[in-house]
Amino acid sequence: MQKNSCDLLITNANIVIPKIGIVNSNILIENGKIKEITNDEGSVGYSKKINVNEKFVLPGLIDPHVHYGVFSPVDQAAKTESQSAAIGGVTTMMRMLRLYESYEQKISEHLRASENNHFIDYSIHASILNSKQIDDIPYLCKMGVTSFKLYMNLGSSDNRILMDMTPYENKLLPEYVDISDNLCNSVLKKSSSSLSNSIVLIHAEDHVINSELINKNKLKEFANSDHDSRNIHHDDKFNPLDLWSKCRPPESEIKSIKKIMRMGRQSQSNLYFVHIGSNDSLDAILMEKQRGGCNVYVETCPHYLTHSTDYNNLKGKVVPPLRSKNDVASLWTAIRNGVIDTIGTDHVANSLNLKYGERKDVWSALAGFPGVATMLPVLLHFGINSGQLSIEKLVELTSYNTSKIFGMFPKKGTIQKDSDADLVVIDLDLIKKVTPDILQSSSDYSIYDDYVLQGWPVTTISRGEVIMENGVICEDKIGHGKFVKRR
């Protein structure tokens, strides 16, 4: 007699359950939720069954740091970038939304344009770019947007940034932004008073230091150039990424970290430092964290774990910049020691032509590159298969911690009864060469192009629906992804 039933039965799985460990069992999924984890397979009725043959099953990844809707409107970008995310085992993506107008007036338009266009679930961080938007914070909290971003790097002469496009209009929207100390302080106070568990994301770079160094190096280059074919950028010994790193030194990050921590203590804020890539900035955060007064979380990105300035390719221009090989090694140590809480990609969906800029030099090239599809393969190859990382630690960094920090747990970030059935099956032995074709983003390049990586996701399941199988997106699942409100 049948004792149990489900929509989807996953059998013979090595299930990686955060804070518990690896359990060899079966997963019953019904109505998009985990119904049960059981070894009793024989008495279960099911609509569909997947035997994963002892492969690892992880909680679906949550990418806390994704830019899409900047170089194509969100009604288009949601499709391309969420399918790329699903290729990489990501089941929830958190969009860094940049609007210059009132969020109360404009965010609904973006949410409507996002509906029916995502393959996976999504949430939003709201960037606060001017003083008028501070008044939008209570409204955003009621809408389920409880995290706000401060770009401390924007100001002085380093102040131009692209906003997210107006939905259905393919037009770049540059604005000039000045993030003052007063604005930062006001955002921390307003967010803390509006919702006790709100999070303020911090891009920690000092725009005064950076602007001075950028302008100084531009003038130096101009003075050393004779305006013909011997331009410094055509010198074989010239490394644009090394110059870019020197123009935005770790000292710039340290100054901003100390400043925002002083403010954070006054408001008892929850601070989340995004894309930390240098040993010096990590040390500064640790020192400030020891003083207490506010909660502090640290995110790094895959590219800081794999690439240094030795990459020597304009494709690697990013902010904060790639650093030295010693910094790469320090980040791996910090991960193993629990200093880093999450990994996000800082994915930017742009094309190589746009990336290189009009002059194809370090000044005109755009900062940022795609990465949402390669996060898991990179961590499996350079982390798990290289002995740098345990699989238990991987799920904490890529799912569990993120869900806890951003108010999605236990709906997301774990594999347990009544949680969303967001799962990724991985094959640690599968070897593939990275190409834009298999990543399926709107971007036509990656900093991992032609890398041969061992360890790939083979099945991505979002709320009980198979979205990707063996590198193929289930096209009929477009629109399955839903907006995740947070409280």
C-alpha angles and dihedrals in degrees: 000000000000111000101179141022138190144170095240129020120196112194139189093019132159095218116202105210114187115247090003106063139226117337123186103216147104128276123219115203125191131169090356094303136102103259099180145338108221144154091215101097100151097071097046123108116205144174094217133013131199119190105200093188097229095311117146118266114203133184107270110269120257112210105203095189120052129144114202130144093050101094096026127020116269094249086067101028094052090065099045098040097042090051089050088050091052090051086059097047095257113144100174125037124191113213121216098220117201118191126160095198128067113301090212089061100038113028095077089059090056093046092051091049089050094055116101092009104084126085091197136031121280143191136188140239111198116220112218106214105162140023095257091063092061088078088057093064098089090047091050091051090054089050090056096257103125102161128077131190130220118198100205087174093070118093143064107049092327094075111111119110135161118244123214111277121256106260114267091011117101098206129124113239113203119184135178113237132189114193105198129190089249091055092050092049093048093050092051092049095045095046093047092049093044096052127001094215096046115129128217114207114213128208095196111204127117109235094201093059093042096047092051093050094045092050092045092052093045090054091046091051092048091051092049095048125087090201096246139087092310092072111148092245090066093054110112090219094054115106112194093192092054090051091046091052091051090050091055103034127183087253087071091056093045093053092052094044092054092045097050092043090057089053093043093057091055091055097033087234132179105237125194116190110210128211100000108183110161134075092226094055090048090052091050092052092048092051092049092044091056089062089062125202098126141030115263130194129184129212127189130182133232093246091062088055096052110024134059131177085276086080084081096189128119088229085075096060107127140144120273088030129241109268138200130309087253089059090051090053091047092054092054089051090049090052092052091047094052095246092124117064105187145011120222127172104223082218113194116191102215134132125247091245091056091041095058093050129212097300098032091229134124092262099051098036115102121246117239139040140204120283114143094104096046100048096091098039090049092050092046092049102039096028115032101023093040093051095243095114140029119229089238090056090047093060091048092053097043104036122355099054093042092052091049095047095047099042101254100113130145092010088062135017103047145057109240140117113300095010118124110274094243106151141157125200113209133198110207091191098051113111123199136164114235115243131157089246095065094043093058097204124137084250117095097207145038134196084239095057110147093007110140105221129189115212123046139173111254101182131028118193122189117192090336097313121113105235100169131022124179093342094311121116117222096234094196089066093071106129093028091111116094134197111260111219115206130204 
